[in-house]
Amino acid sequence: MKVLTVTVCSRDRGPPTCFSFVVFCQSCLLKPLTVFGFGLQQQKNLEGYVGFANLPNQVYRKSVKRGFEFTLMVVGESGLGKSTLINSLFLTDLYSPEYPGPSHRIKKTVEQSKVLIKEGGVQLLLTIVDTPGFGDAVDNSNCWQPVIDHIDSKFEDYLNAESRVNRRQMPDSRVHCCLYFIAPSGHGLKPLDIEFMKRLHEKVNIIPLIAKADTLTPEECQQFKKQIMREIQEHKIKIYEFPETDDEEESKLVKKIKDRLPLAVVGSNTIIEVNGKRVRGRQYPWGVAEVENGEHCDFTILRNMLIRTHMQDLKDVTNNVHYENYRSRKLAAVTYNGVDNNKNKGQLTK
């Protein structure tokens, strides 16, 4: 047995980039080899215009024509401003004044509403999954089970759609993001908050929010945020992880969002005039809490992250991580319980 050291180098622009590896062989050269350009792709500059630079435009036109789908789940106790925040986020009366309040909807633990939103020629089919009555009972044992069942049922629907002969129309109703509303108590997470997030963090992207943040002073809010993040880490709860990027500007944006987690939000659909400017906010005897003012709350950070910068990543993580985990578990269970499992077993192993 002989040992041969092979060095592979790339002669692209700049000095050669080399790496070495060892080969064990019966009959080979005894001296080390250096191979230039072996098996490496070289970048070539075209002399004229070909046209494949328009591929992104083709994808863009096709995507706009098809439209986009996004499913957002809101979970939290009644009275934390979930409906108001959704209306504020999408500037639409998804929850109109005529819509029945949580007390009238408490019979159904999970319900969904769909609305088609159009902006600048782009249409978004938005599905809001609400949880009226969550955590409002005297005994909240297993109150997260209907939510888990709903998420799993949507995964099941998508898995069945993938298995059909005709897969041209596959509506994506999987839950892409869960906004979990934390009551602004100032005393950390409740046992129900911890248990719910632990049960769901493997199934959906969780973004924790401090609801009605205008009830806390800035100092109380900062202290409350630190306490919540400390408890999330202690209980090993996996909240949505922002993707790493090489772009410096995007990295700064992601760092800014991470530093503000959990996001403290205020929702309002009331237009108030402040210093000659019309803003959405809440009027108090001592002043106005502006919804879109970054010094008052994190509403703009949530909206930009959820809609303008990370909506596609939330969908990608749902598809590539959470759905794939569900799919592999489901298919593994079918294989385990199926007839094929015993095909290769011998007489002694049966």
Stockholm file with secondary structure:
# STOCKHOLM 1.0

chainA/1-350         MKVLTVTVCSRDRGPPTCFSFVVFCQSCLLKPLTVFGFGLQQQKNLEGYVGFANLPNQVYRKSVKRGFEFTLMVVGESGLGKSTLINSLFLTDLYSPEYPGPSHRIKKTVEQSKVLIKEGGVQLLLTIVDTPGFGDAVDNSNCWQPVIDHIDSKFEDYLNAESRVNRRQMPDSRVHCCLYFIAPSGHGLKPLDIEFMKRLHEKVNIIPLIAKADTLTPEECQQFKKQIMREIQEHKIKIYEFPETDDEEESKLVKKIKDRLPLAVVGSNTIIEVNGKRVRGRQYPWGVAEVENGEHCDFTILRNMLIRTHMQDLKDVTNNVHYENYRSRKLAAVTYNGVDNNKNKGQLTK
#=GR chainA/1-350 SS CEEEEEEEEECSSSSCEEEEEEEEESSCCSSCEEEESTTCCCCCCCSSCCSGGGHHHHHHHHHHHHCEEEEEEEECCTTSCHHHHHHHHHTSCSSCTTSCCGGGSTTCSSEEEEEEEEETTEEEEEEEEECTTTTCSSCCTTTTHHHHHHHHHHHHHHHHHHTSSCCSCCCCCCCCEEEEEECCCSSCCCHHHHHHHHHHTTTSCEEEEESSGGGSCHHHHHHHHHHHHHHHHHTTCCCCCCCCCSCHHHHHHHHHHHHHCSEECCCCCCEEEETTEEEEEEEETTEEEETTCTTTCSHHHHHIIIIIISHHHHHHHIIIIIHHHHHHHHHHHHHHHSGGGGTTCCTTTC
#=GC SS_cons         CEEEEEEEEECSSSSCEEEEEEEEESSCCSSCEEEESTTCCCCCCCSSCCSGGGHHHHHHHHHHHHCEEEEEEEECCTTSCHHHHHHHHHTSCSSCTTSCCGGGSTTCSSEEEEEEEEETTEEEEEEEEECTTTTCSSCCTTTTHHHHHHHHHHHHHHHHHHTSSCCSCCCCCCCCEEEEEECCCSSCCCHHHHHHHHHHTTTSCEEEEESSGGGSCHHHHHHHHHHHHHHHHHTTCCCCCCCCCSCHHHHHHHHHHHHHCSEECCCCCCEEEETTEEEEEEEETTEEEETTCTTTCSHHHHHIIIIIISHHHHHHHIIIIIHHHHHHHHHHHHHHHSGGGGTTCCTTTC
//
